[in-house]
Amino acid sequence: MELTKTACVLIDIQKESNFGIEGTEEAVKNTKHLIEECRQKGIPVIYTRHINRADGIGLSKDEPLKEDGTPVYYSSNTENIEVFDEIAPKDGEIVIDKYRWSAFYETSLDLLLRNMGVEHIIIGGFVTDGCLMTSVFDAYFRDYQVNLVHDISGASNEGAHMSAMLTMANWVYNLRIYSTEQLVNKLNNKDYKVWKSPRPDSLQFTPETMREKFDQIINFTQEGE
């Protein structure tokens, strides 16, 4: 991962709380640490915000609505669309507003990354089994090398988070998975550990073996390259 060709993309780490995302406080704490390191190393930090227009224009089909007709989630007339204060963008940092799950779908993200010469993406955020996973797949399909930070990410329940992580690990062939601590070590040229796939579909899992397979990812059995 060449730092001069790397960007950090944070997916929808917003104040919206109706999903009840598990581990939000810890994820925000880790994100704060990560972006501080990225800024020190000159790695651009890019934020995405998921937005549903309060007037109903452009909503996904069957988007949940309140009795007054406004969206239940990420409504543009609430502060829930804002990034958490602790990790808010600094002046000049890029914020991509999106209206579908993937950060690449009908946004300027790909154009901006290519213009910046980015080849490697550090990525994480909410929710693991929705906006994050679709963004990871779309980054891979656009030939970016993807570095997923598992502990700045989260879903509405542990099973959803684990199954999405395993699915990405199985099928994004150039994926690298880090904890915040291990990635920060890498950025500072220290010893670090990383998970990378030895082959496609290497973590085939069943309901009974999901946790065992997931632990193989987060225990980082491989030394950094």
N, C-alpha and C positions, 0 to 999 in steps of 0.2 A: 504493500500500500504506500504509494508515493504521496507524501503529505501535500505537496504542491498541486496534486491532481485529485484532492479529496475534499468532500463537503459533508457536513453533518446535516441530515434532514430529520426534523422532529415532527412526527405525525400526530396532530390533533391533541396535544397535551393541554386541553382546555378546561375551563371551569365547569363545564357541563357535568352534572353529578347524577342525573336521573338513571344512568346505566348502573350505578353502584359498582364502579370498577374496583376490583380488589387491589390493595397495595398501592393506592394512588399516592399517599404521602411519601412512601419510600421511593417510588418511581420519580417523583418530582425532585426529591433530595438528590438522587443519583444523577438525574438530568442536569441539575444545577452544577454539580461537580464536573460532569462531562463537558458542558458548554464552556465552562471557565477554562478548562484545559485546551479545548479547540480554539478558543479566541486567542489564548497565549501563543499557540502554535501557528496562528494565521489561517486556520481552517475555517472557511465560511460556515456560518450556522444559518440554516434555512428552516423556517417554521411553516407548517400548514395549519389551516383552520377549516374545519368542516362547518358549513353554514347552510341552514334551511331558511329561505326567505319567509318572513312572517306573513307576507301577502299571498303566499301559496304558489307564486310563479316559479316554475322550474323544479318543483319537488319530485322526488322519485315516486313511482307508482305505489299507491297505497301507503305512503308515508303516514305514520300515526299522527293524528291531529287532536287537539283539545276541543272542547265544546264550542269555543269561540272561533274555531277554524284555523288557529295558528298551530305550527308544528309543536309536538311534544318535546322533541330533542333539537338542540342547536338552533333554536329560533333566533333570527337576526335581530329581534327587538328585545333581547335579553343579554345580560353580561356573560351568560354561559358560553358564548362563542369566543370569549377572550382567553388568551393564554394565561396560565397561572402567574400571579404577580412575581413570585420568586424566580421565575425563569423567563420573564417577559423579554421580547426582542429589544435590542438596543437600536438607537437611531441608525438608520442606514441598512439594517439587516433585512433580509428578504422575507416577506410573509406572503404565502400563496393561499388564497381563498379558493375553496373547491366545493362543488355541489354534488359530487358523487364520491364513492368510497376511495378509489385510487387517487393518489396525489398527482398522477400523470394524466388522468382522464380529462381532456379538454381544459388543461391548464397550461401555463407557460413554464412549468418546472423543467421539462426536458430541454427546451430551448435555452433557458438560463444556465443550466448545468453544462451544456455543450459549449456555450459561449464562454464560460469560465474555465474550460479545459478539464472538467471533472471526469474522471474515470472510475473513481472509488467512492462509494457512498457509505457513510456511517448512518445507521437508521434505527429508529425505535419509536414507540409511542402507543397510542390507543386507537381502537381496540385491537388486540393481537389477531383475533379471528375475523376481523372486518377490514377496516381502513388500512391497518398496518400490513396485513398479509397481502392484500390486493396491490398495495404500493410496492411491496418487495417483489412480487411476481412481475409487475410491470417494469420495475427497474431492471430486473434480470433480462426481460424480453427486449430491452433497449441496450443491452450489452454493457451495463454497469456492473462492476464487481461490488458485491453487497456484503457489508459488515453489520450484522444484526446484534444489538445490545439488548440482552434478554431482561435485564433488571431495570430498564427504563420503560418497559412495556407491560401491558396488563389487559385483562378482559373482565367480563362480568362475573366469571367464575374460574376456578383453577383448571377444571377439565377443558374448558374452551381454550384457555391460554396454552395448556400443554399440547392439545391436539393440533392447534395451529402451528406451534413451534415445530412439532414433529413433521407436519406436512411440508413446511418450508424447508426443513433440514433434509427431507427426503428428495425434494425435486428442484431446488435451486442449486445447481451443481457447483457454482463458484461461491457459495455462501460461506461466510466465516461467522461464528457465533462467539461473543465475548460477554463477560460481565463488565460493568463500568470499571471496576478496579483493574482488571486485566487489560482492558483497552487503554486505560490511562498509562499503565506500565509500558505498553507498546509505544504510545505516543512519546514517552520519555526515554525510549531506548533502553528500557529495563527488561529483565526476563519476564515473560508473560506466557499464559496458556490460552489456547483457542480450540474451539471445536470446528472440524471440517470433515466433510463427508468422504469416506473412502470409495464410495460407489453409489449409484442411484438406488433409492429405496432401501437404504441400509438400516433404517430404523423401523422396519415393519412392526406395527404394534396392534395389540388387541385391547379391549377394555381392561383385561386382567394385567397386561404388561405395560400399559401406558406410562405409569410412574417410573418403572424400571428403565424404560427407553429414554424418557425425558431426563432422568438423572445422568444418563450418559452425556447429554448435551451440557448440562450446567456444571458437571464436575470437571470438565476441561482436561481430559486425559492426555492431550497432545501438547507438547512444547511448541512455542511460537517458532515460525519459520525464520 
